[in-house]
């Protein structure tokens, strides 16, 4: 009997009727094809994949991650115990008949181009925002930056250590939404196209001047007119971008406005924590000394409470004296394993009330700690 065959693509397998069969054989281009990989995804991610709303991110020394607009996924290779066959669609490759594989007449023949040893899986992980903090900490914006604006050569030299949005997207393994949230958590501000964190001493200068101006101009700290505050701070020598940033860092917008200007309320807790950090930046202090200096520094219209410093300071008993020192949650790594290591280097034993403020992880980070995935 004369041998004949009709080569079909993947469609012939997809449209296969129940209780029916189709012959398969090696494609003329059969091989390892390392550029072809299977990716198993959750159905909810399919629209992002099909509409090209995902990106692979990672440096040469990192394992790549897949990012959607709002989440980050580790890419894991999982081996298969069976042998999945990859059959290309009709017209994808030049299909060549190979009658040596068959005896007799074959009606439908699906050519296998590759046997997949495994597939890739996506596991949601926390973004690597520690790197974002490291990058922005290289060159914080300070009073010297304001002075250097008159010397363009110095400005150009500093740009070598500055990062715009595209630079951060390239270097930080995080989705766009997670990256924006990370910048917000670091109180970063975009200045001349570059994202910067502001030196604490410079922020202290701006905040002190704002509070001084509020007394001189009889401003309510619960209803600060943005235009008035920024205008006066600019006249005091501060850039308008930084004057406005000060309101964002230490205040929150309130309902209503004065004309077209926004109205802000200074956040009592944020302001009080700021001054506590400044006092303890020189080292530990006796509790009585610290409290007296703290209460003296905060605005008279605010009420300070030691409870505000949860996650910011620790206390220890030395003899009959209680001492207080700075230990801020913001200075700890975001990765749970690294954070626990640092916590127990600080103290070998913790009381739960002291430890709790330092281990409030988001669920994805905490799950990653016990699943063994690298975040």
C-alpha positions in Angstrom: 0.0 0.0 0.0 1.3 3.4 -0.9 2.3 5.5 2.1 0.8 9.0 2.4 0.4 11.5 5.3 -1.2 14.9 6.0 0.9 16.9 8.4 -1.2 18.9 11.0 -0.2 21.6 13.5 -1.2 22.1 17.1 -4.8 22.7 16.0 -5.3 19.1 15.2 -4.5 18.1 18.8 -6.6 21.0 20.3 -9.6 20.0 18.2 -9.2 16.3 18.9 -12.6 14.6 19.6 -13.1 12.4 22.7 -12.1 8.8 22.3 -10.2 9.6 19.1 -6.4 9.6 18.4 -3.8 11.2 16.2 -0.4 10.0 15.2 2.6 12.0 16.2 6.2 12.0 14.9 9.4 14.0 14.9 9.4 17.3 13.2 12.2 17.8 10.7 13.5 20.6 13.0 13.2 18.5 16.2 15.8 19.4 18.8 16.4 21.0 22.2 15.2 24.5 21.2 16.4 26.1 24.4 14.7 29.3 23.3 11.3 27.6 23.7 9.9 27.3 27.3 6.5 26.5 28.8 5.1 29.0 31.2 2.3 28.0 33.5 0.3 31.0 34.7 -2.8 31.7 36.7 -5.8 32.6 34.6 -6.0 36.1 36.2 -2.6 36.9 34.7 -3.5 35.9 31.2 -4.8 39.3 30.1 -1.6 41.0 31.3 0.5 38.4 29.3 -1.6 38.6 26.1 -1.7 42.4 26.1 2.0 42.8 26.9 1.6 44.4 30.2 4.4 42.5 31.9 8.2 42.9 32.0 11.1 40.8 33.0 13.4 42.7 35.4 16.8 41.9 36.9 20.5 42.7 36.7 23.1 40.2 35.3 23.8 39.0 38.8 20.1 38.5 39.8 17.5 35.9 39.0 15.0 37.6 36.7 11.5 38.3 38.0 8.3 38.9 36.1 6.4 42.1 36.9 2.9 43.1 36.1 1.7 46.7 36.7 1.1 45.9 40.4 2.9 42.7 41.5 6.2 40.9 41.3 6.6 37.2 40.6 9.6 34.9 40.9 10.2 32.6 38.0 10.7 29.0 39.1 11.7 26.1 36.8 9.8 22.9 37.7 10.8 19.5 36.1 8.1 17.2 34.7 7.9 13.5 35.5 6.1 12.9 32.2 7.1 14.2 28.7 5.0 17.1 27.3 5.3 17.4 23.6 5.5 20.8 21.9 3.7 20.8 18.6 3.9 24.1 16.6 0.8 25.7 15.0 0.3 25.1 11.3 2.4 27.5 9.3 4.7 28.3 12.3 7.5 26.2 10.8 7.9 24.6 7.4 6.4 21.2 7.9 8.2 18.4 6.3 6.9 14.9 5.9 9.0 12.1 7.3 7.4 8.8 6.1 10.2 6.7 7.7 8.3 6.9 11.1 5.2 5.2 9.8 4.1 2.0 8.2 0.9 2.4 6.2 -1.4 5.3 5.5 -1.7 8.0 8.0 -4.5 10.5 7.8 -3.4 13.0 10.4 0.1 13.5 11.6 1.1 16.0 14.3 4.9 16.8 14.3 6.7 17.2 17.6 9.4 19.9 17.6 10.5 19.5 21.2 10.0 17.5 24.3 9.8 19.8 27.3 11.7 18.6 30.4 9.8 21.0 32.6 8.0 24.4 32.7 8.3 27.7 34.4 6.0 28.7 37.2 5.3 32.1 38.7 5.3 32.7 42.5 4.3 36.0 43.9 7.1 37.6 46.0 7.8 40.8 47.7 9.5 43.5 45.7 13.2 44.1 46.4 12.9 47.6 47.8 16.0 47.4 49.9 17.9 48.1 46.7 15.8 51.2 46.1 16.7 52.5 49.5 20.4 51.6 48.9 20.5 53.5 45.6 18.7 56.6 46.9 20.9 56.7 50.0 24.1 57.1 47.9 23.4 60.8 47.4 20.7 62.3 49.6 19.6 65.9 48.7 21.1 68.3 51.2 21.8 72.0 51.8 25.0 71.6 49.7 22.8 70.7 46.7 21.1 74.1 46.9 24.4 75.9 47.0 25.8 73.8 44.1 23.0 75.1 41.8 25.2 78.1 41.1 28.0 75.8 39.9 26.9 73.7 37.0 30.1 71.6 36.9 29.4 70.3 40.3 25.8 69.6 39.4 26.8 67.5 36.4 29.3 65.5 38.5 26.6 64.6 41.0 24.2 63.4 38.3 26.4 60.4 37.9 25.0 59.1 41.2 21.4 60.1 40.6 18.5 58.0 39.3 15.5 58.9 37.2 12.4 56.8 37.0 13.7 54.7 34.1 17.0 54.1 36.0 15.1 52.8 39.0 12.8 50.5 36.9 15.9 49.0 35.4 17.7 48.4 38.7 15.0 47.5 41.2 13.0 44.3 41.0 9.5 45.7 41.6 6.3 46.4 39.7 5.6 50.1 38.8 3.0 50.3 41.6 5.3 48.7 44.2 8.1 51.0 43.1 5.9 54.1 43.6 4.8 52.9 47.0 8.5 52.3 47.9 9.4 55.9 46.9 6.5 57.1 49.0 7.6 55.0 52.0 11.1 56.5 51.8 9.6 60.1 51.5 11.4 60.4 48.2 10.8 63.5 46.0 11.5 64.0 42.3 13.8 67.0 41.8 15.0 68.0 38.3 13.9 64.6 36.9 15.8 62.6 39.5 14.3 60.8 42.6 16.0 61.8 45.8 15.6 61.3 49.5 16.3 64.4 51.5 19.0 64.6 54.2 17.4 64.5 57.7 19.3 67.6 58.8 18.0 69.6 55.9 14.5 68.4 56.5 14.9 69.5 60.1 15.9 73.0 59.0 12.8 73.2 56.8 10.4 71.9 59.5 11.9 74.2 62.2 11.4 77.2 59.9 7.9 76.2 59.0 7.0 76.0 62.8 8.8 79.3 63.4 6.8 80.9 60.6 3.5 79.5 62.0 4.2 81.3 65.2 5.1 84.6 63.5 2.1 84.5 61.2 -0.3 83.0 63.7 -1.0 80.0 61.4 -3.0 77.1 62.8 -1.1 73.8 62.5 -4.4 72.1 61.7 -5.1 74.5 58.7 -2.0 75.5 56.9 -2.5 77.2 53.6 -0.1 75.6 51.1 0.5 78.8 49.1 1.2 80.8 52.2 3.6 78.2 53.7 5.5 77.6 50.5 5.8 81.4 49.6 7.2 82.2 53.0 9.6 79.3 53.0 10.9 80.2 49.6 11.5 83.8 50.8 13.6 82.1 53.6 15.8 80.5 51.0 14.3 77.0 50.6 13.4 75.6 47.1 9.6 75.6 46.5 9.8 71.9 45.7 11.3 71.1 49.1 8.9 73.5 50.9 5.9 71.6 49.5 7.7 68.3 50.2 7.9 69.2 53.9 4.1 69.4 54.0 3.8 66.0 52.4 6.3 64.4 54.8 5.0 65.9 58.1 1.4 66.6 57.2 -1.8 65.5 55.4 -4.3 67.3 53.2 -7.6 68.2 54.9 -11.0 68.6 53.2 -11.7 72.0 51.9 -9.4 74.7 50.5 -8.7 78.3 50.6 -9.4 79.6 47.2 -7.3 77.3 44.9 -4.7 76.5 47.6 -4.6 73.2 49.4 -5.0 73.1 53.2 -2.7 70.9 55.3 -2.7 69.6 58.9 0.6 68.8 60.5 0.6 65.3 61.8 1.3 65.3 65.5 2.9 61.9 65.6 5.2 62.5 62.6 6.5 65.8 64.0 7.1 64.4 67.5 8.9 61.3 66.1 11.1 63.6 64.0 12.3 65.6 67.0 12.8 62.4 69.0 15.1 61.1 66.2 17.1 64.3 66.2 17.7 64.1 70.0 18.8 60.5 69.9 21.0 60.9 66.8 23.9 61.7 69.2 23.4 58.5 71.2 21.5 57.0 74.1 20.1 59.2 76.9 18.7 58.7 80.3 14.9 58.5 80.1 14.3 61.6 82.2 16.8 63.7 80.2 15.3 62.6 76.9 11.7 63.3 77.9 12.6 66.7 79.2 14.4 67.7 76.0 11.8 66.1 73.8 8.9 68.0 75.4 10.9 71.2 75.1 11.5 70.8 71.4 8.0 69.9 70.1 5.6 72.7 69.3 3.6 73.9 72.2 0.3 73.1 70.5 1.2 69.4 70.3 1.1 66.6 72.9 3.9 64.1 72.9 3.5 60.5 74.2 6.2 57.9 74.5 3.8 55.5 72.8 4.4 57.5 69.6 7.9 56.0 69.5 6.9 52.4 69.1 9.2 50.9 66.5 11.5 53.9 66.8 13.3 53.5 70.1 14.3 50.8 72.6 14.9 51.1 76.4 17.3 49.3 78.6 17.9 49.1 82.4 21.4 49.9 83.6 21.4 49.7 87.3 18.5 51.8 88.6 18.5 54.0 85.5 16.4 53.5 82.4 18.1 54.6 79.2 16.5 55.1 75.7 18.2 54.8 72.3 17.3 55.0 68.7 16.4 51.7 66.9 14.1 52.5 64.0 12.2 50.0 62.0 12.9 52.1 58.9 16.6 51.2 59.3 16.0 47.4 59.2 16.1 45.2 56.0 12.8 44.5 54.4 13.6 40.9 53.8 12.2 38.9 56.8 15.2 36.6 57.2 17.7 39.4 57.2 15.5 41.5 59.5 15.3 38.7 62.1 19.1 38.2 61.9 19.6 41.9 62.7 17.0 41.9 65.5 18.6 39.1 67.3 22.0 40.6 66.9 20.6 43.6 68.7 19.1 41.5 71.4 19.3 37.8 72.1 16.0 37.8 74.0 13.0 40.0 73.2 9.7 40.6 75.0 6.8 40.4 72.6 5.7 44.0 73.2 9.1 45.2 72.1 9.5 42.9 69.2 6.1 43.2 67.6 6.6 46.7 66.0 9.6 45.4 64.1 8.0 42.3 62.5 4.9 43.6 60.9 5.5 42.1 57.4 3.1 42.1 54.5 1.7 38.6 53.9 3.7 38.0 50.7 7.0 38.8 52.5 6.2 36.6 55.4 5.1 33.6 53.3 8.3 33.9 51.3 10.3 33.5 54.5 8.9 30.1 55.1 8.5 29.0 51.5 12.2 29.4 51.0 11.9 31.7 48.0 14.4 34.4 47.5 12.9 37.9 48.0 
